[in-house]
Amino acid sequence: MARLRVRNEILKAIGMFMLEKGKVLEKHAYDELGNDVPIRSSMALNHFGSWSRLLTTLEGSFPDVWAAVSYTHLRAHETKA
């Protein structure tokens, strides 16, 4: 049960961080932010196995956060065009 709580805290922290940045971050881009990230990617990968699984779980567990991050990311691409 504690592991599930930790996974949810990781998802929430990373999801809110991506929302703050205004985009869905791939692992490489997340790692490039260095000490600015709330949780190191290696810790997240210990719980999820892969970055894509983390993103998929984020989408399923926190759909409101995912929708906001995805929408913000999409709008950023539209305004560049």
C-alpha positions in Angstrom: 0.0 0.0 0.0 2.8 2.4 0.8 4.4 1.8 -2.6 1.1 2.8 -4.3 1.1 6.0 -2.3 4.7 6.8 -3.3 3.8 6.1 -7.0 0.9 8.5 -6.8 3.0 11.2 -5.1 5.6 10.8 -7.9 2.9 11.1 -10.5 1.4 14.2 -8.9 4.8 15.9 -8.5 5.9 15.2 -12.1 2.5 16.0 -13.5 2.3 19.4 -11.7 5.9 20.1 -12.8 5.0 19.5 -16.4 1.9 21.6 -16.0 4.1 24.4 -14.7 6.5 24.0 -17.7 3.5 24.0 -20.0 4.4 20.8 -21.9 4.7 17.0 -21.7 8.4 16.4 -21.1 10.2 13.4 -22.5 12.8 11.9 -20.2 15.8 13.5 -21.9 14.2 17.0 -21.6 13.2 16.3 -18.0 16.8 15.2 -17.1 18.2 18.3 -18.8 16.4 20.5 -16.2 18.8 19.2 -13.6 18.1 20.3 -10.0 14.9 22.1 -11.0 12.9 18.9 -11.2 10.9 17.8 -8.1 11.9 14.1 -8.4 14.9 12.6 -10.1 13.9 10.5 -13.1 15.9 7.5 -11.8 13.7 7.4 -8.7 10.6 7.6 -10.9 11.9 4.8 -13.2 12.5 2.6 -10.1 8.7 2.7 -9.6 7.5 2.7 -13.2 10.1 0.9 -15.2 10.0 3.3 -18.2 9.2 6.9 -18.9 6.5 5.9 -21.3 4.8 3.8 -18.6 5.0 6.8 -16.2 3.3 9.0 -18.8 0.6 6.5 -19.5 0.0 6.0 -15.8 -0.1 9.8 -15.3 -2.7 10.0 -18.0 -4.9 7.3 -16.4 -4.4 8.3 -12.8 -4.6 12.1 -13.1 -6.7 12.7 -16.2 -7.3 16.4 -15.3 -3.6 17.1 -14.9 -2.9 15.2 -18.1 -5.6 17.0 -20.1 -4.3 20.4 -18.9 -0.7 19.5 -19.7 -1.6 18.1 -23.1 -3.8 21.1 -23.9 -1.1 23.6 -23.0 1.4 21.6 -25.0 -0.9 21.5 -28.0 -1.7 25.3 -27.8 2.1 26.1 -27.7 2.5 24.2 -31.0 -0.4 25.9 -32.6 0.9 29.4 -31.7 4.3 28.6 -33.3 2.6 27.8 -36.7 
